[in-house]
Amino acid sequence: MGKLDGRVTVIAGAARGQGHSYPVNLTAAGPNIIAPDVCADLEQYVSARAAGDLEETVRLCVAGGYVNTKP
């Protein structure tokens, strides 16, 4: 049982930077995580891999064994 079991956490910008680290680190606490991202290049942050970055965030969360990827 995690400290946040039964709670919902929304983390915007989950593919990159701090938005990436929060869902990865929170998975052990047990919340349901909603982690959207634009997945496109932004003027102030250019990344050719935005969609791949979000997939990596999901992969790391699932690897922790705490994530159900089914809706």
N, C-alpha and C positions, 0 to 999 in steps of 0.2 A: 504494500500500500504506500503510494507516494503522498507527499504533503499536499499536492494539488489534485488528487483523484476526484473526478466528478466535476471539475472546473473546466472552463473553456478559456484558452489564451489566443488572442489574435495578434499576430506579429506581421506587420506590413514590411515589404521589402525583404522577404525571406531568402532571396537568392544570394545576396551580397552583404559584406560588412557585418555590422552588428545584427542586422536582421537575420543573417545566416547563423550567427553564433547562438542567439537566444533559443530557437527551437531545438537545436542540437543539444544544448545544455539543459533545457527544461524537460526533455523527454523522461528522464529518470524520476522527476517529481510527479508524473502521471497525468497531466492535464490533456484534454483534447486540444489539439493545436490547429488553428486555421492560419495558414501561412501563404498569403498571396504575394505576387510580385508582377510587375509590368512585363518582364522578360523581353525587353527591347533595349536598344541603345538609347541612352539619355544624353543630352548635351553635356551635362556636367560629369557624367560617368559613362565612358564608352567601354562596352564589353561585348565582344563578338559571341560570348558564350552565356548570355543571360539565362536562357532556358536550360542549358546544361548545368549552370550553377544551381538553379532551383532543384533540378533532379538530384544533384549531389547533396543538397541539404536534406532532401527526403531520404536518400540512401543512407546517410549518416544517422538519421533518426531511427530508421528501420533497423539498422545494424545494432543499435542499442537494445533491441528486443522489446521496445515499449510501444511500438506504433502499429496501429491497425490502419492500413491504407484503403480499406473499403469504406464507401460512404455510409 
